[in-house]
Amino acid sequence: MADSNNFQQQKKKKTSSDTFDKAMGHLQPQDLDIERVVLGALMIDKDAFSMISETVRPETFYEPRHQKIYNAIQTLSMNEKPVDIMTVTDELKREGTLEDVGGPAYIVELSSNVASSAHIEYHAHILAQKFLARQLISFASKIETKAFDETVDVDELMQEAEGNLFELSQKNMKKDYVQIDPVISKAVEILQKASATSGGMTGVPTGFDKLDEKTSGWQNSDLVIIAGRPAMGKTSFALSLAKNIAVDYRIPIAFFSLEMNNVQLVNRLISNVCEIPGNKMLNGQLSPDEWERLDKNIRRLQGSPLYIDDTPGLSIFELRTKARRLVREKGVKIIMIDYLQLMNANGMRFGSRQEEVSKISQSLKGLAKELDIPILALSQLNRTVENREGLDGKRPQLSDLRESGAIEQDADMVLFVHRPEYYHIYDDGKGNDLHGKAQIIIAKHRKGATGDVLLTFRGEFTRFQNPDEESPLPTSPSDEPPTGEILGSRVNGGGDEDPFAISGNDVPF
């Protein structure tokens, strides 16, 4: 009988322990004691709220009544009213939640158990970390539940997961202030480097002399928008920039092409570098001289630090992940995107496409600052320009940017690619012949002057070049850069293989 009783007691004890462990396994990250300490400190120090207001929000607290108390403290502080036991009690009474939080006695208890607010910032950080952990648990739980549902499309679920995780990371990304001295040192260092270079270049060179004079190159942390109507050649301009940067200056660059696949893109680069008309790149009917030029000058592209990703419908979350890896592993100094309106912010909810584009442009600017490199994004213009008449009427304006408000606001620089020749306008009114010319219009420039730069457009080679430039082809073998592997391709991020290398079947040469 004794053995039986012992067995029952052990069984009961084990069952109780199992239940306890199971409950603990589902207990969300929290620390109610620290929540009480933070609330108490806020009511005994008038400066405490300003120390943690950027870190802590009402929902940061796990306990619902603590959320209500902090909301009352937040309301008082925002209205520049004193925060203490009496004012918090009165505010809760006004909001009708005083009894819900435990009455005046609980407010007194919170403040009486705290001696000072000395460690409030540290305690607030702990609460913020617990809150973020709860958010991640909730996020993972929802994705897990949907993943078990066979009616849910897995690709759509992946996009939703990426979007939600990106939004969560954006909300919790904070950068603290810095004292001015190290910033001064960095600014002086940039000036010294600029003084040692011809033309005062401080950024990534464009390869176009007049444009470099106005911009000093593409500047780190800048978001540059390159816009134009169809047939103006904005993609050709972007590719000419990419060629100048990667081939001529050997500066690593990433090109995200949402419109063309990698082979189409490389074909246009071959046409640009080897001076082979675009139609012949399609039909393959090259003359012996053109085959010779191809064989000789294709080496200029080989080994160039140009990394191409042609993922269609790229999301801002995917871009951010890939861009970080490119900068870390390949030393990429500049990113180009063709084009902004083809990107998406999947997984986030928007009232309109304009709101989504606004989020995309905002995220691109944030990414440029985070990576401290320039990001160039191509953008469409709306049809308004087609309805205007005359030389000035056809000239694009900032208001012509498609879904323009946020794009114009977020961009550090806005450039328009404009070819008056397309509209049968052959004179700019200043005596300049516009046959075979393109205007690069700097319509917005936060760090410098605006104005126009005139370039030569070689449509048959999809190439922009300096007006006085004859031919970019090398005149002797010694002018050719060293050979190496051909251009990178789609970034898939899977497996242990180099995601930027391409197979022999990807490019037809």
BAMARSE-313177 format. One record per residue (C-alpha): residue in three letters; x negated, y, z. Coordinates in pm, whole numbers, padded with zeros to 5 digits, always signed. Each point is the difference from the previous one (the first is absolute). Layout:
alaXYZ/...
//
This chain:
met+00000+00000+00000/ala-00286+00233+00085/asp-00160-00066-00334/ser+00331+00072-00167/asn+00033+00331+00182/asn-00357+00097-00091/phe+00069-00084-00363/gln+00313+00214-00002/gln-00185+00289+00164/gln-00286-00024-00252/lys+00249-00020-00285/lys+00187+00300+00132/lys-00327+00191+00047/lys-00118-00089-00350/thr+00333+00103-00154/ser-00010+00329+00184/ser-00360+00059-00113/asp+00084-00081-00361/thr+00290+00243+00007/phe-00225+00267+00147/asp-00271-00057-00263/lys+00258+00012-00277/ala+00136+00327+00132/met-00349+00143+00028/gly-00070-00108-00358/his+00281+00224-00119/leu-00071+00296+00224/gln-00089+00300-00215/pro-00314+00207+00071/gln+00082+00250+00274/asp-00127+00156+00319/leu+00279+00147+00211/asp-00237+00111+00277/ile-00197+00218-00242/glu+00327+00134-00143/arg+00096+00114+00351/val-00344+00153+00058/val+00017+00198-00326/leu+00348+00134+00074/gly-00100+00091+00356/ala-00313+00181-00123/leu+00206+00200-00251/met+00214+00135+00285/ile-00290+00115+00219/asp-00223+00162-00265/lys+00134+00268-00234/asp-00279-00061-00256/ala+00034-00377-00011/phe+00261-00012-00277/ser-00221+00188-00247/met-00274-00261+00055/ile+00214-00295-00110/ser+00276+00147-00218/glu-00168-00121-00321/thr-00054-00350+00138/val+00324-00075+00182/arg+00358+00012-00123/pro+00319-00106+00185/glu+00000-00339-00176/thr-00357-00060+00117/phe+00147-00095+00337/tyr+00129-00356+00035/glu+00246+00069+00282/pro+00318+00173-00137/arg+00041+00226+00301/his-00361+00111-00033/gln+00076+00094-00360/lys+00283+00224+00119/ile-00215+00163+00267/tyr-00281+00072-00247/asn+00251+00137-00251/ala+00118+00246+00268/ile-00361+00100+00073/gln-00063+00044-00373/thr+00309+00220-00039/leu-00107+00222+00290/ser-00353+00037-00135/met+00114+00080-00352/asn+00225+00273+00142/glu-00296+00134+00203/lys+00171-00074+00332/pro-00185-00125+00310/val-00013-00376+00058/asp+00046-00121+00359/ile+00231-00217+00207/met+00281+00257+00010/thr-00007+00105-00367/val-00019-00361-00124/thr+00290-00096+00226/asp+00207+00295-00128/glu-00081-00083-00364/leu+00102-00365+00046/lys+00319+00118+00169/arg+00070+00234-00293/glu-00056-00285-00246/gly+00229-00225+00206/thr-00266-00266+00058/leu-00108+00069+00359/glu+00187-00297+00150/asp-00119-00226-00284/val-00365+00051+00103/gly+00062-00066+00372/gly+00106+00343+00126/pro-00207+00274+00169/ala-00155-00256+00236/tyr-00184-00175-00284/ile-00135+00331-00135/val-00138+00083+00345/glu-00148-00349+00030/leu-00186+00038-00332/ser-00175+00323+00098/ser-00070-00098+00361/asn-00207-00302-00101/val-00247+00203-00209/ala-00279+00210+00151/ser-00130+00165-00318/ser+00009-00005-00379/ala-00375-00057-00036/his+00029-00315-00212/ile+00321+00075-00188/glu-00163-00003-00346/tyr-00148-00344+00062/his+00332-00128+00130/ala+00185+00150-00296/his-00237-00180-00238/ile+00082-00331+00169/leu+00374+00064-00045/ala-00053+00091-00367/gln-00192-00326-00057/lys+00276-00203+00167/phe+00260+00174-00216/leu-00196-00068-00318/ala-00033-00366+00099/arg+00380-00020+00046/gln+00051+00157-00341/leu-00231-00256-00161/ile+00181-00285+00176/ser+00335+00131-00123/phe-00138+00043-00352/ala-00145-00352-00006/ser+00319-00151+00141/lys+00218+00157-00269/ile-00234-00114-00278/glu-00014-00351+00147/thr+00379-00022+00016/lys+00039+00112-00361/ala-00279-00234-00115/phe+00202-00296+00131/asp+00303+00119-00202/glu-00015-00178-00337/thr+00233+00257-00158/val-00260+00276+00048/asp-00235+00071-00292/val-00354-00048+00130/asp-00152+00264-00229/glu+00251+00260+00120/leu-00066-00104+00359/met-00373+00048-00057/gln+00059+00352-00132/glu+00228+00079+00294/ala-00259-00130+00246/glu-00276+00206-00161/gly+00213+00313+00001/asn+00110-00036+00362/leu-00352-00075+00121/phe-00137+00299-00193/glu+00265+00227+00150/leu-00080-00132+00347/ser-00372+00063-00045/gln+00063+00352-00134/lys+00210+00091+00303/asn-00268-00118+00241/met-00301+00149-00182/lys-00136+00296+00192/lys-00321+00197-00031/asp-00131+00204+00289/tyr-00146+00350-00017/val-00373+00060-00031/gln-00223+00280+00127/ile-00119+00230-00278/asp-00379-00060+00024/pro-00016-00337-00185/val+00234+00141-00265/ile-00232+00297-00051/ser-00294-00238-00041/lys+00190-00199-00261/ala+00101+00315-00190/val-00360+00128-00005/glu-00123-00341-00118/ile+00245+00011-00292/leu-00119+00353-00086/gln-00363-00110+00005/lys+00075-00292-00232/ala+00192+00231-00233/ser-00288+00248-00015/ala-00236-00279-00102/thr+00215-00103-00298/ser+00045+00180-00328/gly+00330+00185-00022/gly+00069-00027+00373/met+00167-00341-00019/thr+00144-00107+00336/gly+00234-00275-00118/val+00024-00280-00254/pro-00084+00150-00344/thr+00269-00006-00268/gly-00241-00003-00294/phe+00167+00310-00147/asp-00222+00304+00046/lys+00264+00274+00024/leu+00221-00208+00225/asp-00292-00070+00233/glu-00073+00375+00014/lys+00351+00068+00131/thr+00034-00300+00234/ser-00361-00086+00097/gly+00112-00358-00062/trp+00274-00205+00162/gln-00017+00071+00373/asn+00020-00258+00279/ser+00341-00039+00170/asp+00174+00184-00286/leu+00315-00122-00173/val-00017+00109-00365/ile+00308-00028-00221/ile-00056-00024-00377/ala+00331+00056-00179/gly+00129+00032-00353/arg+00285-00082-00234/pro-00016-00321-00208/ala-00247+00015-00293/met-00207+00273+00169/gly-00277-00251+00075/lys-00005-00003+00381/thr-00099-00370+00010/ser-00271+00064-00262/phe-00122+00291+00215/ala-00004-00224+00308/leu-00193-00270-00187/ser-00248+00257-00132/leu-00053+00115+00359/ala-00042-00361+00115/lys-00250-00066-00280/asn-00200+00312+00086/ile-00010-00089+00369/ala-00070-00374-00026/val-00204-00023-00323/asp-00186+00331-00016/tyr-00049+00069+00372/arg+00018-00361+00127/ile+00230+00100+00285/pro+00232-00282+00119/ile+00363+00068-00087/ala+00324-00199+00038/phe+00270+00032-00266/phe+00349-00122+00090/ser+00195-00041-00323/leu+00371-00053+00053/glu+00092+00064-00362/met-00257-00194-00208/asn-00164-00336+00063/asn-00375-00031+00040/val-00068-00107-00361/gln+00194+00295-00144/leu-00189+00232+00230/val-00339-00145-00091/asn+00086+00016-00371/arg+00057+00374+00036/leu-00331+00035+00184/ile-00177-00191-00279/ser+00163+00230-00255/asn-00120+00299+00204/val-00359-00114+00046/cys-00060-00175-00333/glu+00196+00246-00220/ile+00226-00266-00148/pro+00353+00119-00091/gly+00273-00130+00228/asn+00197-00167-00280/lys-00305-00208-00093/met-00033-00111+00362/leu+00348-00146-00046/asn-00034-00166-00341/gly-00369-00089+00020/gln-00073+00125-00352/leu-00337+00155+00079/ser-00247+00097-00267/pro-00357-00138+00019/asp-00115+00338+00131/glu+00265-00006+00273/trp-00093-00355+00100/glu-00360+00118+00030/arg+00106+00297+00218/leu+00209-00232+00215/asp-00287-00244+00048/lys-00246+00278+00081/asn+00209+00223+00225/ile+00212-00250+00189/arg-00301-00030+00229/arg+00072+00347+00131/leu+00320-00134+00154/gln-00150-00323+00127/gly-00116+00024+00359/ser+00173+00332+00057/pro+00150+00033+00351/leu+00358+00026-00126/tyr+00254-00220+00179/ile+00339-00046-00163/asp+00319-00118+00171/asp+00303-00043-00226/thr+00252-00119+00260/pro+00347+00111-00121/gly+00231+00177+00244/leu-00283+00062+00248/ser+00126+00098+00344/ile-00167+00261+00217/phe-00073-00271+00257/glu-00179-00216-00259/leu-00194+00301-00126/arg-00115+00090+00348/thr-00119-00356+00070/lys-00185-00032-00331/ala-00147+00350+00014/arg-00149-00063+00344/arg-00161-00320-00126/leu-00135+00165-00314/val-00159+00281+00202/arg-00144-00244+00254/glu-00127-00271-00236/lys-00066+00183-00328/gly-00090+00348+00123/val+00275+00160-00210/lys-00024+00380+00008/ile+00319+00092-00186/ile+00338-00159-00078/met+00224+00060-00303/ile+00366-00105-00031/asp+00195-00021-00326/tyr+00261+00103+00089/leu+00170+00120+00318/gln+00365-00048-00100/leu-00059-00371-00069/met-00101-00059+00361/asn+00252-00097+00265/ala+00047+00007+00374/asn+00172-00336+00027/gly+00138-00099+00337/met+00083+00359+00096/arg+00346+00148-00030/phe+00052+00323-00193/gly+00304+00202-00091/ser-00135+00074-00348/arg-00290-00068-00234/gln-00122+00353+00070/glu-00040-00088+00368/glu-00193-00314-00093/val-00237+00193-00231/ser-00043+00253+00281/lys-00109-00281+00233/ile-00239-00137-00264/ser-00172+00337-00058/gln-00022+00060+00374/ser-00158-00344+00046/leu-00251+00061-00281/lys-00114+00322+00166/gly-00028-00182+00332/leu-00207-00275-00163/ala-00235+00253-00162/lys-00063+00157+00342/glu-00041-00337+00171/leu-00255-00133-00253/asp-00155+00347-00053/ile-00008-00040-00379/pro+00190+00175-00279/ile+00313-00169-00135/leu+00116+00094-00351/ala+00359-00093-00080/leu+00165+00043-00338/ser+00355+00133+00002/gln+00281+00059-00246/leu+00161+00331-00083/asn+00373+00040-00046/arg+00156+00095-00335/thr+00050+00368+00086/val-00308+00099-00199/glu+00150-00143-00321/asn+00291+00245+00021/arg-00219+00309+00024/glu-00122+00191-00304/gly-00325+00169-00098/leu-00362-00035+00108/asp+00066+00085+00366/gly+00325-00194+00002/lys-00171-00328-00086/arg-00265+00060+00264/pro+00073-00229+00300/gln+00076+00148+00341/leu-00009-00138+00354/ser+00380-00012+00003/asp-00018-00246-00294/leu-00147-00272+00220/arg+00243-00290+00013/glu+00141-00040+00355/ser-00223+00301+00052/gly+00052+00146+00347/ala-00213-00234+00209/ile-00257-00071-00273/glu-00078+00369-00039/gln-00013+00046+00377/asp-00227-00297+00073/ala-00246+00054-00287/asp-00321+00194+00056/met-00030+00050-00374/val+00247-00032-00288/leu-00129-00027-00356/phe+00212-00003-00315/val-00115-00164-00322/his+00148+00215-00278/arg-00054-00024-00376/pro+00170+00297-00172/glu-00086-00163-00333/tyr+00267-00262+00075/tyr+00262+00279-00014/his-00156+00144-00323/ile-00163+00284+00192/tyr-00352+00052-00134/asp-00107+00330+00158/asp-00004+00092+00369/gly+00043+00372-00066/lys-00362+00067+00104/gly-00157-00093-00331/asn-00071-00363+00096/asp+00079-00264-00261/leu+00202-00279+00166/his-00035-00260-00275/gly-00126-00318+00167/lys-00012+00176+00338/ala+00160-00064+00337/gln+00052+00239+00288/ile-00066-00129+00349/ile+00205+00241+00208/ile-00096+00030+00367/ala+00337+00113+00133/lys-00075-00050+00371/his-00335-00003+00175/arg-00015+00030+00378/lys-00378+00038+00010/gly-00067+00213-00304/ala+00122+00185-00306/thr+00268-00101-00247/gly-00032+00038-00375/asp-00040-00186-00329/val-00275-00222-00135/leu-00010-00070-00373/leu-00112-00351-00104/thr-00024-00181-00331/phe+00247-00287-00043/arg-00100-00287-00227/gly+00333-00176-00032/glu-00130-00283-00218/phe-00242-00097+00278/thr+00232+00096+00291/arg-00281+00223+00124/phe-00035+00344+00154/gln-00339+00167-00023/asn-00175+00332+00044/pro+00062+00229-00301/asp-00370+00013-00090/glu-00053-00374+00038/glu-00078-00180-00324/ser-00003-00367+00093/pro-00046-00184+00329/leu-00173-00293-00170/pro-00362-00054+00107/thr-00261+00090-00259/ser-00251-00261+00108/pro-00006-00325+00200/ser-00177+00179+00284/asp+00310+00215+00053/glu+00216-00302+00073/pro+00077-00088+00363/pro-00098-00345+00128/thr+00225-00291-00085/gly+00198-00198+00253/glu+00334-00164+00054/ile+00302+00135-00184/leu+00271+00206+00169/gly+00188-00122+00304/ser+00364-00104-00027/arg+00310-00060+00208/val-00048+00009+00375/asn+00193-00294+00136/gly-00168-00030+00337/gly+00038-00379+00015/gly-00263-00263+00068/asp-00369+00053+00054/glu-00082+00095-00357/asp-00093+00354-00093/pro+00343+00163-00064/phe-00151+00249-00240/ala-00165-00252-00234/ile+00188-00117-00309/ser+00003-00326-00182/gly-00134-00042-00348/asn+00356-00005-00136/asp+00098+00343+00127/val-00190+00215-00249/pro-00035-00098-00367/phe-00373+00053-00040/
//
